[in-house]
Amino acid sequence: MDFKKDPRFEGIKPFEKKVWLSSPTVHGDEQHWVDEAIRTNWISTVGENIDAIEQQVAGYIGCKYAVAVSCGTAALHLATKLAGERLYGQAKPNAGTLAGRKVFAADMTFDASINPIAYEDGEAVFIDTERDTWNMDPQALEKAFEIYPDVKLIVVAHLYGTPGRMAQIKRIADAHGALIVEDAAESLGAKYRLNGEWVETGTLGQYNVISFNGNKVITGSSGGMFLTDSRADAEKVRKWSTQSREAAPWYQHEEIGYNYRMSNIVAGIVRGQLPYLDAHIDQKRRIWERYEKGLADLPVRMNPWDRQDSMPNFWLSCCIIDEDAMAPTVRGEQDYLWQTEPGKSSPHEILEAISAFNAEGRPIWKPMHMQPIYRTNPFVTAEGNGRGRTNAYIKGVGVDVGADIFRRGLCLPSDNKMTEEQQAQIIEIIHRCFM
């Protein structure tokens, strides 16, 4: 469809420069620390920048130790491996620490949250999403423990920078003697009120992870961190991330290791970004608030958050279309079809419309239980087993909140360099999709 010729969009001109979903925002300080690393020849996986950001991030987050690694996925892998070793002991070199074990995992997330379970030979059991935060549903988690009482590890994620209901999840985990790996990759700087005190995400599990990927609220172009209050855990992750070298004058290895350490160059970019973290979060918050106000007269709702016990970092602004305002749309594995209908719209119509005028949006994360690679994994909803609920003779197919949010939701342009005028035009384009 040629949106530029559609009468609904008459008078709207494409942006001269693309408005991105969420691109890096640099300030110049980054160059100083990168140049310093090059000038001093510390460009490998040791150096002052790495030491500095580990101390600074630990201080900001409120934990004792931070270990800088090559990416958030690497941090998640080592966190998951460490949890498995604590629960089940050291694995053989040709096996993962979760071999033969089930792990409860967030369903609506990027697959980097989940794949480390498979790296360690475990099986993810996906826990459905709640509508109030778009994160792991505590009710579904309780139901999962009824079905699989022997599970001892939970992997949670804070979707789009919005904290999940961690007080409830932690109570459930403690009641069943389970550990928590907290994927805070998207939520650096988000806060959660736990036991009456505001704490940072990245401190809410036994093993915690953040990311500095290129599209995150601050970035190193890549990079991530493992966060902990345990010196022993920090030292273990540091060892594993540097190929598990032993203290010998030659290369000696008693454990499997990985080339996961962050470079001092990447750390220099992060070091230059850290002073701007709170400013970036404030910019993201104002973007979310302008969308909320500008779309208030449409049959859509913004991605929700617990306004009493959480403060997101508003990494991405998202919306979900009301069911009775959904125009016909279908999806295959790699393609989709939609059609226009007066007064209604669909995620892909909106995404194609804003793309036609040179702005970037994106579909909501496709739930893990719907991914081809994980279709045989268990999936648990607040009602119980979420698989095999269809029936030719009984109306209704059961609850699947994540699938519904995926069907009706979309991520809006959320770049903190987007001007108010550009955002106003995007809001206008969305309005015209419902004409």
N, C-alpha and C positions, 0 to 999 in steps of 0.2 A: 504494500500500500504506500502511495506517495503522500505523506502527511503534508508536505509543503503545498500540494494542490488541493487538499481537503478543505472545503469551505469552513469547517469548524475552526481551522487554525489560521484563518486569514489575518494578515497584519503581523504575524509573529515571524521574526527573522532568526536564522541560526546564530548561535554564539560565535564570535570571531575566533576565540580560543576555547578549546574543549573544557567543559566543566566536568571534573572527574568525580568518581565515587568517593575516593579518599586517597589522595596522592601525598608524597612526602612534602613537608613544609620545612625548609631549611632557612637559617638565619645568618650564616656566616661564621659563627663561632666554631662550627664543625671543622672548617678548613684549618683553623689554627691548630687544633689538636691532631688532625691528620698530618699536617705539615711537620708538627713536632715529632710525631712518630717516625716520619721519613728522615728528618734531620738527624735524629739520634740513632737511626738504623734499627729501631725496635718495631719491626713490621710483621713479626711472626705472632705466635700465640702466647707471648709474655710481653709485659711492658707496663708503663705507668698508667696508661689509659685504662687498661683492664683493671688494675688494682683500684683506681679511682672510682670507676663506675660500680664496682662490686660494693665498695664502702658506701657510696652515695645512694644506690638503690636500696641497700639493706636499711639505711637510715630513713629513707623516705617511706618505705613499706612498713617498717617497724619489726623487722626480723633480725636475727643475729648474723646470718650468713647468706651471701648471694654468690653463685658460681656462674660466671659468664660462659656461654657456649655458642655454637655456630648458628643456632636457630631455635625457635620455640619447640619445634618437633623433636630436636635432639634432647632438649630439656625434658620434654614429656616422656621420651623413651627412657631416659635414665631415671626419672622419677618412678615410672611404672616398673622398671626393672628392680629398683631399690625396694619398692613396696613388696614385690614378689619375693625377693630374697629375705626380707624381714619375716614374711609370713611363712614361707615354705623352705627356706634355706638356699644355700648357694647351688646354682645349677651347674651341670656339666657343660663343657665348652660347646657341645653340639646341641644344646637344648636351652629353652628359655626358662626363666624363673616362674612362669605361670603355666607351665606345661600341664595340660589336662584340667585346668581350673577355669571356672566361670568368673567373670567380672561384670558388675553392674556399671553401665555407662550411659552418659547423656546421649539422647537420640538425635536431637536437633543441634548439630554442631558441624564444624569442618572435620574431615576425616583424620586430620592430624591428631585430634584428641583420642581417636579410637585405634588407629593403626598400631601404636606401640603395644597394645594388648596382644595383637597378632604377632608382632615382632618377638614377643616373649612367649609365644606358643599358647596363649590363653584364648578363651572364647568370650566375646562381648555379649552380654545380655542387655538389650537396649530398653531404657526406661522412658516411657512416654513423657510428653511435655505438658506443662500447665499453662493455661491461658493468661494468667495474671502476670507472669514474668517471661514467658517463652523459654523457661529453663526446666530442668528435671522436676517432675511432679512428685512431691513427697508421698502422696497417697499411692501412686504407682510403685514407688520404691518400697513402701511397706508391703504392698501386695507381692512384689518380687521376692521379698524375704520369706513370705509364706510359701512360695513355690520352690525357691532355692535357698533353704535355710543355711547351707554350708558356705555361702559366698562371704568372703572377707575383704573385698576391695571394691571401692566405688570411685569412678572417674566422673567428676562434675565439670561443667564449663559454664561460663557466664556469657550468654549470647549477646553479641553486639555491644558489649560493655555494660550490660545490666546484670547485677548480682542475682543469683538464684536465692531460694529460701533456705539459706544455709543453717539457720538455727534448727529448723525442723530436720534437715538432712543430717546434721551432726548428731542430733538426739537419736535418730534412727540408727545411724552408724554405731554410736556408742552402745546402744542397746543390744546390738548384734555382734559387737566386738570387731567391727570392720574399720579398715583404714580408708582415708580419702586422698586421692590425687586431685588437686585443684588446678584446672586449666584456666588461668587468668590471662591467657594470651591476648584476649580482646579487651580486657577490663583494667589495664594498668591505670591507677589513679581513682578507680571506683571505690566507694566505701559502703560498708555494711554495719548495721548496728547489732552487735552480738552481746547479750547479757547487759544491755544498757550502755555499752561503750561502742563508739565508732571505730572500726578497724578497716584497714585496707584489704581489698581482695589480694590474694597472694600470701595470706597468712591464715587461711581458713581450713586448710587440710594438713595432714602430716607431711605431704610432699606437694610443693607449689611451684607454678611455672608462669612466667610472663614471656612476651615476644616483642622484638623490635623489628618485625618484618616491615617492608617498605610502605605498606598501607596503614600501619598502626598509628596510634595517637602520637607517639614519638617513634623515631626509627633510627636504625644504624645501617639501613639498606637491607640488612639481615640481622641475625643474632637473637639470642634469648637468654633467659636466666633460670636457674634452679634456686628456689628460696627455702630456707629452713632455719629453725632454731637449734638444730643439732650439729655440733661440730663434726661428729663422726660421719654423719650423712653427707655433709658438705665435702669432707675430705675424700669420701668414697666416690662421689660424683666427679670431683676434680681428677681423681685418679683414672676412673673409667674414661673420662673425656680426653685424656692424653695417652691413649693406647695402653692403659694399665701398666705403665712401666714401674718396675721395682727399684729399690735403692741399691743398685749394683753398678759397677763401672762399665758394664756392657748392657745391651738390651735384654732384659729378663722379664718374663711375664708369667704370673701365676693365675691370672684371670683374663677373660675376654675383655678387650678394650675397644675404644672407638676414637676416631679422629674428629672429635666434636668441640674442641676448644675454640673460643672466639679469637679472632685476630685483633691485634692492637690497633690496626687501621679502622676496623668496624667499631671497636670500642671508642676510638677518637670521635667518630660521628655521633655515637650515643652520648658521649661526654658533652659534646656541644649542644645536643638536643635537650638534655635533662633540665636545664634551667627554664625551659619553655613548656614543660609538661602541664602545669596548672593553667597557663594561658591557652594552650591548645584545647584542654578540656572545657574551659569557659567558652571558647569559640564554638566547639561542638554542641554544647548545651544550648547556646543561643540559636544555632541552626535548627535543632530539634524543636525548640519553642516556637520559632517562626513557622515551621511546618504545621505544628499543632494548631496554631491560630489561623494560618492561611487555608487549611483544609477542613476547618471546623464545620463548614456548611455542606460538606460532601459526605456521602455514606461510606466513610473510611475512618479508621482509628489508628493512631500512632502506636508503635511498639511500646507495650506497657511496662511499668516498673512499680515496685513496692515503695510508695512515697513516704511511708512511715519508717521503714527500716533499711532503706538503701538509697544510695546516690550514685547513679551510673556515671560513666565517663562519656556517654552519648557518642561512642565511636562511630556508629552508623545510625542514621535516622531511617526508620522503616515504617511502612503502613500496611494495614490489612483491610480489604474491601468487605463491606457487609455482605452477607450471603444473598440477600434479596436484591443487591445491586451488582451481582456478578453477571457479566455477559457470558454467553457460551464460549467455552474454551476447553481444549483437550491437549494433553501432553503425551508424547512418546518417550523413548529413552534419550533421543538426541534432537528431537524436533517438536513442534507444537503448532496448533491451529487456534485461531480465535476469530470472532466476528463482532462487528459493531451492533449495538442495540441502544436506542435512545434512552438516556437516563441511567445507563449502566456502563460498566467498563470491566477490564480484566488486567491482571498484572502485565501480561505481554503487550497488550495494546499501549499501556502507559509507558512501558520500557521502550518500545519501538518509537513511540511519539517523542519522548525526550531525546532518544538517540538521533532521530531525524533532525533535531535542532542542536545537535552537537553537545549533548550531555550524557553522562554515563550513570546508569542504574544497574541493578542486578536482581535476579530472583533470590528469594529466601533460601538459606541452606536446605538442601534436600535431606530429609531425615535419613539417618543411617540404616534404619530397618528397611527402607525402600531402595537402598543402593544395591545394584546387581551383585557386588562382591559379598554383601552381608545378608542376602535374602534368606539364607537358611539359618541365620542366628535367631535365638529367641528374642521376643519383643513383648514387654509387659506394660499394660495400661492400668488405670485405676480400677478397671473391672476384672483384671487378671490377664491371662494369656491373650495377647493381641493378634496371634496368628490363627488362621483358619476360622475366622468369625463369619464368613459369608455363608448363606444358606438359601437354596432355591425355594424353600417352602415357608420360611419365616422372615417377615419384613424386618429390616435393620441389620446392620453389619458391625455394631459395636463402636466403641470410642476409639478415635485415632486423632488426637489433637495435633500432633506434629504434621501429619499429612494434610490436615485442613489448613493450618497456617501456611504451609508450603504452597497449597493450591491457591490461596487468596492473597498472599502477602508479597511484598517486594521491598527492596532496599533502594532508597532515594539518594540522589547526589548529596554527599555529606562532606565534601572537601572544605576544610576550614579557610581556604583562600577564595571560596565562592563569595561574591559580593551579595549584598541584600537585594540589589536590582536583578542579578542573575537568578537568585532563589525565587524572587517574586515572579519572574517569567516562567520558571519551572512549575511553580504553583498554578499559574494561569494555564499552562499546557495541560496539567492534570485535570483542572476544571473542565477544559474543553473536551477531554476524553469522555466525560460523562454527559455531553450534550447530545 
